[in-house]
Structure formats: structure tokens, C-alpha cells
Amino acid sequence: QVQLVESGGGLVQAGGSLRLSCSASGRTFSNYAMGWFRQVPGKEREFVAAIGRSGIMTLYADSAKGRFTISRDNAKNTAALQMSSLKPEDTAVYYCACRGGGDSKTAGSYDYWGQGTQVTVSS
């Protein structure tokens, strides 16, 4: 089992920045690829970004490219999503997740999920 806890969400004005953090405990963190997803009510969970086990490989949704940066620190068992130039359409609950294989854009391929953190971007 891996336990994931997100933090760093909040209310920010359009154009602003937020840094989400994901703290992991349980099994060996470096054995898992990490991903960030987001969800708004009535819609499916949407891929945002993913990072491989070593931190070298990264994937981004088109909506995140150039604005968001995913990172991880295997020594601290943490992952982060730095978000800048935020837009109202970025408003969602953001989830971190991990999987035992490589990085992936598919939510169903992730094994463990955090409880989510709300990000609200005002116009």
C-alpha cells in the first residue's frame, strides 16, 4: 500500500501560480511513477502531468504544457506540480497518483490515489 496526501491547493487569481505537493508513505517511493490528474463535477478525471520513477521522463497534457512543471524528490518521497499562468478553466480538484510501471496518461492504470486538493482560479 502507498498512502498519498496532496497539499497546496487554494484560491488564486487568473495569471497567478500555485505549487501542489504530494507526500507519499508506505512502499518504496522510487519504484512508482507519479501522475497528477484533475476533475471537475460531472466530468471524467483528466490527465495533467506524469513523471517517471527516476524523474527523467515527463508527460504533459496539452493544456499543461508550458505552464505546469512536474517534479519529484525521491529522497523526500514527494512529488510536486508547479502551476503558473493559471486560468479559470484550471479550476478543479487535483489528485496525485502513483503506479508501478512507467509514466502514463491513463487514470485507470494508476494504483494509488490521494484524496485531492481543490484549486480555484478566479477571473
SEKEFI-467901 format. One record per residue (C-alpha): residue number from 1; x, y, z. Coordinates in steps of 0.25 Angstrom, whole numbers, plus 5000, padded with zeros to 4 digits. Example, Ala and Ser with C-alpha at 12.3 -4.5 7.8 and 13.67 -1.06 7.14 Angstrom:
# SEKEFI-467901
<resi 1 u 5049 v 4982 w 5031> .
<resi 2 u 5055 v 4996 w 5029> .
***
This chain:
# SEKEFI-467901
<resi 1 u 5000 v 5000 w 5000> .
<resi 2 u 5004 v 5014 w 4997> .
<resi 3 u 4998 v 5026 w 5004> .
<resi 4 u 4998 v 5039 w 4997> .
<resi 5 u 4994 v 5053 w 5002> .
<resi 6 u 4993 v 5065 w 4994> .
<resi 7 u 4994 v 5079 w 4999> .
<resi 8 u 4996 v 5093 w 4993> .
<resi 9 u 4982 v 5096 w 4987> .
<resi 10 u 4975 v 5109 w 4989> .
<resi 11 u 4969 v 5121 w 4983> .
<resi 12 u 4977 v 5129 w 4973> .
<resi 13 u 4974 v 5140 w 4963> .
<resi 14 u 4976 v 5137 w 4948> .
<resi 15 u 4990 v 5138 w 4944> .
<resi 16 u 4995 v 5134 w 4957> .
<resi 17 u 5003 v 5122 w 4962> .
<resi 18 u 5001 v 5110 w 4971> .
<resi 19 u 5010 v 5099 w 4975> .
<resi 20 u 5004 v 5086 w 4979> .
<resi 21 u 5011 v 5075 w 4987> .
<resi 22 u 5009 v 5061 w 4989> .
<resi 23 u 5015 v 5053 w 5000> .
<resi 24 u 5016 v 5038 w 4999> .
<resi 25 u 5017 v 5028 w 5010> .
<resi 26 u 5017 v 5013 w 5010> .
<resi 27 u 5025 v 5005 w 5000> .
<resi 28 u 5038 v 5010 w 4993> .
<resi 29 u 5034 v 5023 w 4986> .
<resi 30 u 5045 v 5022 w 4975> .
<resi 31 u 5038 v 5009 w 4970> .
<resi 32 u 5026 v 5017 w 4965> .
<resi 33 u 5023 v 5027 w 4954> .
<resi 34 u 5015 v 5039 w 4959> .
<resi 35 u 5004 v 5046 w 4952> .
<resi 36 u 4995 v 5058 w 4954> .
<resi 37 u 4980 v 5058 w 4950> .
<resi 38 u 4969 v 5067 w 4952> .
<resi 39 u 4954 v 5066 w 4952> .
<resi 40 u 4942 v 5076 w 4952> .
<resi 41 u 4928 v 5071 w 4955> .
<resi 42 u 4921 v 5064 w 4944> .
<resi 43 u 4933 v 5061 w 4936> .
<resi 44 u 4943 v 5050 w 4936> .
<resi 45 u 4957 v 5051 w 4943> .
<resi 46 u 4966 v 5058 w 4933> .
<resi 47 u 4981 v 5055 w 4932> .
<resi 48 u 4990 v 5067 w 4935> .
<resi 49 u 5005 v 5062 w 4936> .
<resi 50 u 5013 v 5050 w 4940> .
<resi 51 u 5027 v 5047 w 4943> .
<resi 52 u 5035 v 5034 w 4943> .
<resi 53 u 5042 v 5027 w 4954> .
<resi 54 u 5055 v 5034 w 4953> .
<resi 55 u 5049 v 5047 w 4949> .
<resi 56 u 5055 v 5048 w 4936> .
<resi 57 u 5043 v 5045 w 4927> .
<resi 58 u 5031 v 5054 w 4928> .
<resi 59 u 5018 v 5055 w 4921> .
<resi 60 u 5008 v 5067 w 4920> .
<resi 61 u 4994 v 5069 w 4915> .
<resi 62 u 4994 v 5079 w 4904> .
<resi 63 u 4986 v 5089 w 4914> .
<resi 64 u 4998 v 5088 w 4923> .
<resi 65 u 5010 v 5089 w 4914> .
<resi 66 u 5018 v 5102 w 4916> .
<resi 67 u 5010 v 5106 w 4929> .
<resi 68 u 5012 v 5094 w 4938> .
<resi 69 u 5024 v 5086 w 4943> .
<resi 70 u 5024 v 5073 w 4950> .
<resi 71 u 5036 v 5069 w 4959> .
<resi 72 u 5039 v 5059 w 4969> .
<resi 73 u 5049 v 5057 w 4980> .
<resi 74 u 5051 v 5042 w 4983> .
<resi 75 u 5060 v 5045 w 4995> .
<resi 76 u 5048 v 5052 w 5002> .
<resi 77 u 5037 v 5043 w 4996> .
<resi 78 u 5030 v 5055 w 4990> .
<resi 79 u 5025 v 5060 w 4976> .
<resi 80 u 5020 v 5074 w 4972> .
<resi 81 u 5013 v 5081 w 4962> .
<resi 82 u 5017 v 5095 w 4960> .
<resi 83 u 5006 v 5103 w 4952> .
<resi 84 u 5007 v 5117 w 4947> .
<resi 85 u 4999 v 5126 w 4937> .
<resi 86 u 4987 v 5119 w 4943> .
<resi 87 u 4973 v 5121 w 4936> .
<resi 88 u 4959 v 5119 w 4942> .
<resi 89 u 4958 v 5107 w 4934> .
<resi 90 u 4969 v 5101 w 4942> .
<resi 91 u 4959 v 5101 w 4954> .
<resi 92 u 4957 v 5086 w 4959> .
<resi 93 u 4961 v 5076 w 4969> .
<resi 94 u 4975 v 5072 w 4967> .
<resi 95 u 4979 v 5058 w 4970> .
<resi 96 u 4993 v 5051 w 4971> .
<resi 97 u 4994 v 5037 w 4968> .
<resi 98 u 5005 v 5026 w 4966> .
<resi 99 u 5007 v 5013 w 4958> .
<resi 100 u 5017 v 5002 w 4958> .
<resi 101 u 5020 v 5004 w 4943> .
<resi 102 u 5025 v 5015 w 4935> .
<resi 103 u 5018 v 5029 w 4934> .
<resi 104 u 5005 v 5028 w 4928> .
<resi 105 u 4993 v 5038 w 4923> .
<resi 106 u 4983 v 5027 w 4927> .
<resi 107 u 4976 v 5029 w 4940> .
<resi 108 u 4972 v 5015 w 4941> .
<resi 109 u 4986 v 5010 w 4940> .
<resi 110 u 4989 v 5016 w 4954> .
<resi 111 u 4989 v 5008 w 4966> .
<resi 112 u 4988 v 5018 w 4978> .
<resi 113 u 4982 v 5032 w 4979> .
<resi 114 u 4982 v 5043 w 4989> .
<resi 115 u 4969 v 5050 w 4994> .
<resi 116 u 4970 v 5062 w 4985> .
<resi 117 u 4973 v 5077 w 4987> .
<resi 118 u 4964 v 5088 w 4982> .
<resi 119 u 4969 v 5098 w 4973> .
<resi 120 u 4961 v 5110 w 4969> .
<resi 121 u 4965 v 5121 w 4959> .
<resi 122 u 4957 v 5133 w 4959> .
<resi 123 u 4955 v 5142 w 4947> .
***
